Amino acid sequence: MGHLQQLFRLQQIDTEIREKKQRLSEVLQAQKETEALLAARQRAETAVATLQKHRTQHKQLTDELNSIVAKRKRSEQRLYSGNVKNPKELSDLQHEIESLERRRSTLEDQILEAMIAIEEAEAEKETAESELTTIENEWQNRQAYLKEEQHTLALRLHTLAGERQKCISQIPEELLNEYQTLSQRKNGTAVAQLKQNICQGCRLTVSEQQIRDARAGKKVHCNNCGRILYSG
Protein backbone atom coordinates (compact mmCIF):
# COMPACT_ATOMS: atom_id res chain seq x y z
CA MET A 1 0.00 0.00 0.00
CA GLY A 2 1.52 3.36 -1.12
CA HIS A 3 1.91 6.35 1.19
CA LEU A 4 -0.93 8.27 -0.43
CA GLN A 5 -3.20 5.28 -0.04
CA GLN A 6 -2.15 5.02 3.60
CA LEU A 7 -2.85 8.73 3.99
CA PHE A 8 -6.29 8.35 2.48
CA ARG A 9 -6.95 5.42 4.79
CA LEU A 10 -5.89 7.62 7.72
CA GLN A 11 -8.37 10.23 6.52
CA GLN A 12 -11.14 7.62 6.44
CA ILE A 13 -10.25 6.48 9.94
CA ASP A 14 -10.14 10.02 11.32
CA THR A 15 -13.46 10.86 9.69
CA GLU A 16 -15.11 7.81 11.20
CA ILE A 17 -13.56 8.54 14.59
CA ARG A 18 -14.94 12.07 14.46
CA GLU A 19 -18.40 10.82 13.48
CA LYS A 20 -18.40 8.08 16.13
CA LYS A 21 -17.30 10.51 18.85
CA GLN A 22 -20.05 12.92 17.84
CA ARG A 23 -22.63 10.15 17.98
CA LEU A 24 -21.27 8.93 21.31
CA SER A 25 -21.66 12.43 22.70
CA GLU A 26 -25.27 12.47 21.48
CA VAL A 27 -25.93 9.04 23.00
CA LEU A 28 -24.52 10.11 26.37
CA GLN A 29 -26.59 13.29 26.26
CA ALA A 30 -29.71 11.29 25.40
CA GLN A 31 -29.20 9.16 28.52
CA LYS A 32 -29.86 12.16 30.72
CA GLU A 33 -33.38 12.66 31.98
CA THR A 34 -35.49 14.53 29.44
CA GLU A 35 -37.35 17.76 30.07
CA ALA A 36 -40.62 15.86 29.70
CA LEU A 37 -39.57 13.38 32.39
CA LEU A 38 -38.39 16.12 34.74
CA ALA A 39 -41.64 18.05 34.20
CA ALA A 40 -43.75 14.94 34.81
CA ARG A 41 -41.86 14.17 38.01
CA GLN A 42 -42.25 17.75 39.19
CA ARG A 43 -45.98 17.60 38.47
CA ALA A 44 -46.33 14.37 40.45
CA GLU A 45 -44.36 15.77 43.38
CA THR A 46 -46.46 18.94 43.36
CA ALA A 47 -49.66 16.86 43.27
CA VAL A 48 -48.54 14.81 46.28
CA ALA A 49 -47.60 17.96 48.21
CA THR A 50 -50.91 19.64 47.34
CA LEU A 51 -52.91 16.60 48.44
CA GLN A 52 -51.00 16.45 51.71
CA LYS A 53 -51.66 20.15 52.29
CA HIS A 54 -55.40 19.74 51.81
CA ARG A 55 -55.49 16.65 54.01
CA THR A 56 -53.64 18.49 56.75
CA GLN A 57 -56.00 21.42 56.44
CA HIS A 58 -59.01 19.08 56.58
CA LYS A 59 -57.70 17.44 59.77
CA GLN A 60 -57.04 20.79 61.42
CA LEU A 61 -60.55 21.99 60.58
CA THR A 62 -62.09 18.72 61.74
CA ASP A 63 -60.15 18.83 65.01
CA GLU A 64 -61.27 22.40 65.58
CA LEU A 65 -64.89 21.49 64.77
CA ASN A 66 -64.82 18.61 67.26
CA SER A 67 -63.40 20.97 69.86
CA ILE A 68 -66.11 23.58 69.11
CA VAL A 69 -68.88 20.96 69.31
CA ALA A 70 -67.57 19.67 72.64
CA LYS A 71 -67.21 23.18 74.05
CA ARG A 72 -70.71 24.13 72.89
CA LYS A 73 -72.10 20.99 74.50
CA ARG A 74 -70.45 21.84 77.82
CA SER A 75 -71.71 25.42 77.65
CA GLU A 76 -75.27 24.23 76.94
CA GLN A 77 -75.10 21.80 79.82
CA ARG A 78 -74.09 24.62 82.15
CA LEU A 79 -76.74 26.90 80.70
CA TYR A 80 -79.54 24.39 81.22
CA SER A 81 -78.23 22.78 84.38
CA GLY A 82 -79.84 25.34 86.66
CA ASN A 83 -76.59 25.79 88.51
CA VAL A 84 -75.87 29.18 86.94
CA LYS A 85 -77.99 31.86 88.61
CA ASN A 86 -76.22 35.07 87.72
CA PRO A 87 -78.06 36.81 84.82
CA LYS A 88 -74.85 38.23 83.34
CA GLU A 89 -73.19 34.84 83.44
CA LEU A 90 -76.27 33.31 81.82
CA SER A 91 -76.20 35.98 79.11
CA ASP A 92 -72.48 35.38 78.52
CA LEU A 93 -73.09 31.67 78.18
CA GLN A 94 -75.85 32.30 75.66
CA HIS A 95 -73.61 34.59 73.61
CA GLU A 96 -70.81 32.07 73.76
CA ILE A 97 -73.10 29.29 72.51
CA GLU A 98 -74.28 31.50 69.63
CA SER A 99 -70.70 32.41 68.75
CA LEU A 100 -69.68 28.75 68.86
CA GLU A 101 -72.64 27.88 66.63
CA ARG A 102 -71.58 30.47 64.06
CA ARG A 103 -68.03 29.14 64.14
CA ARG A 104 -69.33 25.57 63.79
CA SER A 105 -71.31 26.55 60.70
CA THR A 106 -68.27 28.26 59.17
CA LEU A 107 -66.06 25.26 59.92
CA GLU A 108 -68.53 22.85 58.34
CA ASP A 109 -68.47 24.93 55.14
CA GLN A 110 -64.67 25.02 55.18
CA ILE A 111 -64.49 21.27 55.79
CA LEU A 112 -66.78 20.66 52.82
CA GLU A 113 -64.54 22.84 50.65
CA ALA A 114 -61.49 20.98 51.96
CA MET A 115 -63.08 17.62 51.08
CA ILE A 116 -63.77 18.83 47.53
CA ALA A 117 -60.18 20.07 47.29
CA ILE A 118 -58.95 16.66 48.49
CA GLU A 119 -60.98 14.86 45.82
CA GLU A 120 -59.59 17.14 43.12
CA ALA A 121 -56.05 16.75 44.47
CA GLU A 122 -56.40 12.96 44.56
CA ALA A 123 -57.55 12.96 40.92
CA GLU A 124 -54.62 15.20 39.92
CA LYS A 125 -52.19 12.97 41.84
CA GLU A 126 -53.50 9.86 40.09
CA THR A 127 -53.28 11.50 36.66
CA ALA A 128 -49.81 12.95 37.32
CA GLU A 129 -48.42 9.65 38.64
CA SER A 130 -49.90 7.73 35.72
CA GLU A 131 -48.31 10.13 33.24
CA LEU A 132 -45.00 9.93 35.10
CA THR A 133 -45.07 6.13 34.99
CA THR A 134 -45.71 6.16 31.23
CA ILE A 135 -42.91 8.63 30.52
CA GLU A 136 -40.49 6.84 32.87
CA ASN A 137 -41.18 3.48 31.21
CA GLU A 138 -40.61 4.96 27.74
CA TRP A 139 -37.39 6.59 28.95
CA GLN A 140 -36.17 3.39 30.63
CA ASN A 141 -36.89 1.32 27.52
CA ARG A 142 -34.90 3.76 25.39
CA GLN A 143 -31.99 3.61 27.84
CA ALA A 144 -31.43 -0.07 27.02
CA TYR A 145 -30.93 0.74 23.34
CA LEU A 146 -28.74 3.72 24.13
CA LYS A 147 -26.54 1.69 26.47
CA GLU A 148 -26.12 -0.95 23.79
CA GLU A 149 -25.23 1.68 21.20
CA GLN A 150 -22.79 3.31 23.62
CA HIS A 151 -21.04 -0.04 24.09
CA THR A 152 -20.89 -0.62 20.32
CA LEU A 153 -19.50 2.87 19.70
CA ALA A 154 -16.88 2.48 22.42
CA LEU A 155 -15.69 -0.82 20.95
CA ARG A 156 -15.53 0.65 17.45
CA LEU A 157 -13.56 3.68 18.66
CA HIS A 158 -11.11 1.36 20.41
CA THR A 159 -10.63 -0.59 17.18
CA LEU A 160 -10.22 2.59 15.14
CA ALA A 161 -7.60 3.90 17.57
CA GLY A 162 -5.54 0.77 16.99
CA GLU A 163 -5.96 1.00 13.21
CA ARG A 164 -5.01 4.68 13.27
CA GLN A 165 -1.82 3.99 15.20
CA LYS A 166 -0.85 1.25 12.78
CA CYS A 167 -1.61 3.48 9.79
CA ILE A 168 0.41 6.41 11.18
CA SER A 169 3.45 4.20 11.68
CA GLN A 170 3.56 3.56 7.91
CA ILE A 171 3.38 7.21 6.80
CA PRO A 172 6.53 9.37 6.50
CA GLU A 173 6.75 12.05 9.18
CA GLU A 174 6.86 14.93 6.70
CA LEU A 175 3.71 13.73 4.92
CA LEU A 176 1.99 13.11 8.25
CA ASN A 177 2.81 16.64 9.46
CA GLU A 178 1.36 18.07 6.25
CA TYR A 179 -1.76 15.98 6.74
CA GLN A 180 -2.23 17.22 10.31
CA THR A 181 -1.73 20.85 9.27
CA LEU A 182 -4.23 20.56 6.43
CA SER A 183 -6.65 18.73 8.65
CA GLN A 184 -6.71 21.63 11.10
CA ARG A 185 -7.27 24.13 8.29
CA LYS A 186 -9.86 22.12 6.36
CA ASN A 187 -12.30 21.10 9.08
CA GLY A 188 -10.75 17.69 9.58
CA THR A 189 -10.57 16.71 5.90
CA ALA A 190 -7.02 16.94 4.56
CA VAL A 191 -7.32 14.26 1.87
CA ALA A 192 -10.11 14.27 -0.70
CA GLN A 193 -10.89 11.48 -3.12
CA LEU A 194 -10.96 12.28 -6.82
CA LYS A 195 -14.10 10.96 -8.50
CA GLN A 196 -15.07 11.69 -12.11
CA ASN A 197 -12.53 14.54 -12.20
CA ILE A 198 -14.21 16.19 -9.19
CA CYS A 199 -12.58 16.81 -5.82
CA GLN A 200 -14.88 15.33 -3.20
CA GLY A 201 -13.66 17.90 -0.68
CA CYS A 202 -14.88 21.03 -2.46
CA ARG A 203 -17.03 19.37 -5.18
CA LEU A 204 -15.26 21.31 -7.95
CA THR A 205 -13.57 20.04 -11.10
CA VAL A 206 -9.77 19.93 -11.03
CA SER A 207 -7.35 20.51 -13.91
CA GLU A 208 -6.43 17.79 -16.40
CA GLN A 209 -2.79 17.90 -15.29
CA GLN A 210 -3.75 17.33 -11.67
CA ILE A 211 -5.96 14.45 -12.68
CA ARG A 212 -3.10 12.81 -14.58
CA ASP A 213 -0.65 13.36 -11.73
CA ALA A 214 -3.09 12.04 -9.12
CA ARG A 215 -3.78 8.95 -11.19
CA ALA A 216 -0.05 8.42 -11.57
CA GLY A 217 0.24 8.24 -7.79
CA LYS A 218 1.87 11.65 -7.32
CA LYS A 219 1.05 13.92 -4.41
CA VAL A 220 -1.28 16.58 -5.83
CA HIS A 221 -3.20 19.37 -4.14
CA CYS A 222 -6.62 20.44 -5.37
CA ASN A 223 -6.21 23.76 -7.17
CA ASN A 224 -9.51 24.89 -5.62
CA CYS A 225 -9.46 23.90 -1.94
CA GLY A 226 -5.83 22.87 -1.42
CA ARG A 227 -6.60 19.38 -0.11
CA ILE A 228 -4.41 16.43 -1.09
CA LEU A 229 -6.09 14.51 -3.90
CA TYR A 230 -6.33 10.73 -3.87
CA SER A 231 -7.28 8.80 -6.99
CA GLY A 232 -8.00 5.27 -5.96
N, C-alpha and C positions, 0 to 999 in steps of 0.2 A: 504494500500500500504506500503510494507516494506521499510526500509531505503535505501537498495541497489537499489530498484526499483525507489525510489525518486531520488537517485543519478544519475541513468541512464537517468531518465527523465530530470534532470538538464543538463546532458551532451547533450541531444538532443536539448534542448532549447538553450544552449550556442552555439552549432554548427550552428543552424539556425540563431541565432542572428548574428554570425560572417559572415555567408554567405549573409544575407540580408544587413548588413552594407557594405560589399564589393560591392554588386550589387548597392546599393544606391550611393556609391562613384562613380561607373562607370556611373550611370545614370546622376549624377550631372556634371561629367566631359563631358559627351556627349552633355549636353545642352549648352556648350560653343561653340562659333563659330569655325567651322572647318577650317583647313588650306586651303582647296579648296575654301571655302566661302571668307576667308580673301584675298586670291590670286585673286579671281574674282573681288572683290570690289576694290582692288588695281589696277587691270588692267583697270576697268571702270573709276576710278578716273584719272589714267594716260592718258587714251584716251580723256577724257574731257579736261584735262589741255593741251594736245598736240593740240587738235583742236582749243582751245582758242588762243594758241600761234600762230598758222598759220593764224588764222583770224586776229589777231592783226597785224601780219607782213604784211598781204595782205592790210589792211587798211592803214598802214603807207606808204607802197609802192605806193598805189593808190593816197593817199594825196600828196605825193611827186611828182608823175607823173603829177597830175593836176596842181600843183604849177609850174613845169617845163614847161608844155604846155602853161600856162598863161604867164609866163615870156618870153618864146620864141616868143609868139604872140606879146607882147609889144615891144620886141627888133626888130622884123621884121617891125612892124608899124613905129618905129623910123627910121629904116634903109631905108625904102621906102617912108618915108613921105616927104623927100626933105628938112627937117628942119636941118638935120645934114650936115654940110659943111666940117668940118675938116677931112682930109684924115685919120689921125691916129684914130680919134674917129670912123670913118666909118669902118676901119679895125678891131678895137676892137669889134665893134658890130657884124661884120661878124664872127669873131672868137668865140664870145660868143654864137651866134646862132648855130654854128657848134658843140661847146662843149655841149650845151643844147640838141641838136639833138642826139649826142652820148649817153648822159645820159638818154634821153627818150627811146632810143632803148634798153639800158641795163635794165631800169626799166620795160619795157614791157616784156622782157624775164623773169625777176625775178617775176613779177606778174603772168605770166603764170605758172611758177614753183610753186608759192604759191597756185594758184588755184588747181593744181594737188595734192599738199600736203593736201589741205583742203578736197578734195574729198576722198583721202585715209584715212585721219583722221576721216571723217564722217563715212566711212564704218567700220573702226575699232571701233569707239564709238558705233555704232549700234550693232555690233557683241558682243562686250564686255558687253554692257548693257543687251542684250538678254541672254547671258550666265549667267550673274549675277542674273537676274530674275529667271531663271530656277533653279539655285543652291539655291537661297534664298527660293523659294517656296518649294523645296524638304526639306530643313532644317527646315522651319516653320512647314511643315506637320509632320515631325518626332518629333518636340518639343511637339506636342499635346499628342503623345503616351508616350513620356518620362515623361511629367508632370503627366499623369495618373498613370504611373508606380511608380513614386516618391511618389505620394499620397498613393498608395496601400502599398508600402514598409514601409512608415512612420507609417501607421495604424497597420501593422503587427508587427513592432518593438515595438510599444506602447503596444500591446497585449502581446507580448512575455515578455516584461519587467515586466508586472503584474504577468504573470505566473511564471516567474523566482523568483520573490519576495515571492510568495506563496509557491513555491517548497522549497526554502532555509529555510523558517521558520519551515519546517517539518523535516529537516536533523540535526542530532546532530552536535554541533560545531566542535568537534574533527574530525569527518568524513568530514565535509565541509572544514576544514583547509587542510586536506590531499588531498582532491579533487583539491583545488586551487593550492597547491604546485605542484601536478602532472601535472595539466593543464599547468602551466608555463613551466615545463620541457619537456612536450610531445606535443608541438605545439597545445595546446588547447584541446587535447583529453586525458582526464584522465581516462575515463571509456570506455572499449571496450566490445562489445557484443560477446558472445561465440556462434558460429554457426558451427555445424558439427565438433566439437572439434578443431576449428580454431579460434584464437584470431583475431577479425576483425581490431584490431589496428595495428598489425605487420604482419598479414596474415601467422602466423606460428602455428603449432600444439602444444597444451599444454599437460602437463602430465595427465595421467588417474586420479591421486589423485586430481589434481586441478579441473578437470572436475567434479568429484564427489562432491567436496566441493562447487563448484560454483552452481551446481544444487541443493545442499542442502540449498542454501541461505546464505552460509558463505562468508565473505569477502576474496577474493582470488586475488593475483596479478599474472599477466602473468609472467611465468618464463623466457620469452624471452625479453619482452619490459618493464615490470614492471607496466603496467596499471592495474587498477582494472577490474576484469572480471565480466560480468553480463550475467547470463543465464536465459533468459526470453522468 
